[in-house]
Amino acid sequence: MTSKKGIALLGLLASANSGERWRAWIQAKLWGSRELRQAQASLRRELHGLRRLTADASVSLVEATSRTVRLNLQAIDVDIRSREVIARSSGEFLEGIDIAGEESFEEWLREMRISLADLANEGAVNDTSFNSVAAPQQPN
């Protein structure tokens, strides 16, 4: 995947407890500076690109409805969902991803990086579940 917004979209989905986000929330984060119709079209384009990349998978990795987008967390491993991996990590979450003009995304990204750094700094972790990363959530 070469699109920064496509990579950011995967980060938004992977960080949600259920792997699911509201379309409107995603659009506000990644295309908040655009008109609604442009934001909707941009999200559809990124989803189309993700579906093309994952077309050979035996199960659907990204599912979308008219209201939500969901990453199939049962079908893939997501490193930020493991405290053990977080504790060993030396890089930043979505390192190198900067989306100019989208302050809402940049704010979310800063919060995620702080939360993940806090988890990494806790030291030895016994539980490898993803229960306490402070990913902003919306109702399902």
Backbone torsions as a table, in degrees:
resi	resn	phi	psi	omega
1	MET	NA	127.8	-176.9
2	THR	-108.1	-18.2	-178.7
3	SER	-75.1	127.1	177.3
4	LYS	-60.4	-38.9	-179.1
5	LYS	-71.4	-31.3	174.8
6	GLY	-65.5	-43.0	177.2
7	ILE	-65.2	-42.4	177.8
8	ALA	-62.1	-39.7	177.8
9	LEU	-59.3	-44.6	177.2
10	LEU	-61.4	-39.8	177.2
11	GLY	-63.1	-42.1	178.2
12	LEU	-61.1	-44.0	-178.5
13	LEU	-71.8	-44.0	-177.4
14	ALA	-64.3	-27.8	-177.8
15	SER	-85.5	-11.8	177.9
16	ALA	-75.5	137.5	-178.2
17	ASN	-51.0	-41.2	-178.5
18	SER	-97.7	-2.5	-175.1
19	GLY	79.5	6.7	-174.0
20	GLU	-119.7	139.8	176.4
21	ARG	-135.2	153.1	172.6
22	TRP	-69.2	141.1	176.1
23	ARG	-57.0	-44.4	-178.0
24	ALA	-60.7	-38.4	179.5
25	TRP	-65.9	-44.7	178.4
26	ILE	-61.8	-46.8	-179.5
27	GLN	-60.0	-40.0	179.3
28	ALA	-65.5	-36.8	-179.1
29	LYS	-73.8	-45.5	-172.0
30	LEU	-95.6	-25.1	-177.7
31	TRP	-135.9	32.5	-177.8
32	GLY	-62.6	-22.4	-179.6
33	SER	-84.1	-4.1	-178.3
34	ARG	-102.6	164.2	173.2
35	GLU	-65.3	154.6	-176.0
36	LEU	-53.3	-49.0	-177.9
37	ARG	-62.4	-38.2	177.5
38	GLN	-65.7	-42.0	179.2
39	ALA	-63.5	-42.9	178.8
40	GLN	-62.4	-44.6	179.9
41	ALA	-64.9	-39.1	179.7
42	SER	-65.0	-41.3	177.5
43	LEU	-64.5	-43.5	177.9
44	ARG	-58.9	-40.9	179.6
45	ARG	-63.9	-43.7	178.6
46	GLU	-65.5	-40.3	178.1
47	LEU	-64.1	-40.0	177.3
48	HIS	-60.8	-43.4	178.2
49	GLY	-62.2	-41.6	177.4
50	LEU	-64.1	-42.0	179.6
51	ARG	-63.5	-38.9	177.8
52	ARG	-63.7	-42.7	-180.0
53	LEU	-65.1	-29.9	-175.6
54	THR	-107.1	13.5	-176.0
55	ALA	-60.7	-29.6	-177.9
56	ASP	-82.7	-6.8	180.0
57	ALA	-68.2	148.0	-178.2
58	SER	-74.6	-19.6	176.5
59	VAL	-128.2	158.6	178.7
60	SER	-70.4	125.0	179.9
61	LEU	-91.7	-28.6	177.8
62	VAL	-128.7	126.2	179.4
63	GLU	-121.9	140.9	-179.1
64	ALA	-135.1	142.2	170.8
65	THR	-116.9	-175.5	178.6
66	SER	-68.6	-16.2	-177.8
67	ARG	-115.3	-27.1	-173.3
68	THR	-133.5	163.8	172.1
69	VAL	-130.7	134.8	-176.7
70	ARG	-133.4	135.4	172.7
71	LEU	-93.0	128.3	-177.8
72	ASN	-75.2	92.4	-175.3
73	LEU	-70.7	-17.2	177.2
74	GLN	-76.8	-20.0	-174.8
75	ALA	-97.8	-9.2	-176.8
76	ILE	-139.3	159.7	172.8
77	ASP	-97.9	133.5	179.4
78	VAL	-120.4	114.9	-173.0
79	ASP	-60.7	-34.7	-178.7
80	ILE	-73.0	-3.4	178.2
81	ARG	-92.7	2.3	179.3
82	SER	-117.1	117.7	178.8
83	ARG	-61.8	-34.4	179.2
84	GLU	-61.4	-45.3	178.6
85	VAL	-66.7	-41.9	178.8
86	ILE	-59.0	-43.8	-178.5
87	ALA	-63.3	-32.5	-178.8
88	ARG	-87.9	-13.6	-173.5
89	SER	-69.1	140.6	177.7
90	SER	-109.6	-8.8	-178.7
91	GLY	-102.1	172.4	177.4
92	GLU	-92.0	152.7	174.6
93	PHE	-61.3	129.7	-178.4
94	LEU	51.8	42.1	179.8
95	GLU	-55.8	132.5	179.4
96	GLY	86.8	-4.5	179.8
97	ILE	-93.4	115.4	177.8
98	ASP	-134.2	124.6	-179.0
99	ILE	-113.9	97.2	-176.1
100	ALA	-58.0	134.8	175.7
101	GLY	84.7	-4.2	-178.9
102	GLU	-111.3	76.9	-175.4
103	GLU	-61.8	-33.3	179.2
104	SER	-62.1	-41.7	177.1
105	PHE	-66.7	-45.2	-178.4
106	GLU	-60.6	-39.6	177.4
107	GLU	-64.7	-45.5	177.7
108	TRP	-60.0	-43.6	-178.6
109	LEU	-63.5	-42.2	176.7
110	ARG	-59.4	-45.6	179.5
111	GLU	-61.6	-42.8	179.1
112	MET	-64.1	-43.8	-179.8
113	ARG	-62.6	-39.9	177.7
114	ILE	-64.5	-46.0	-179.9
115	SER	-60.8	-44.5	-179.4
116	LEU	-69.5	-37.7	177.2
117	ALA	-65.0	-39.4	177.0
118	ASP	-60.8	-43.1	177.8
119	LEU	-63.2	-42.5	-179.4
120	ALA	-64.4	-35.1	-177.8
121	ASN	-80.0	-8.0	179.7
122	GLU	-68.4	-13.9	178.7
123	GLY	88.7	-145.0	-178.1
124	ALA	-62.1	130.6	-177.7
125	VAL	-122.8	129.2	179.6
126	ASN	-85.5	-38.2	-176.4
127	ASP	-91.7	125.2	179.9
128	THR	-99.6	19.2	178.4
129	SER	-85.7	166.7	-176.3
130	PHE	-104.4	59.4	-174.8
131	ASN	-94.3	-20.9	-170.4
132	SER	-122.4	10.1	175.3
133	VAL	-70.2	128.2	-173.8
134	ALA	-80.7	66.1	177.1
135	ALA	-83.6	127.5	178.2
136	PRO	-57.8	132.7	-177.7
137	GLN	-118.9	158.0	173.3
138	GLN	-126.1	159.6	-178.6
139	PRO	-63.1	147.6	178.3
140	ASN	-83.4	NA	NA
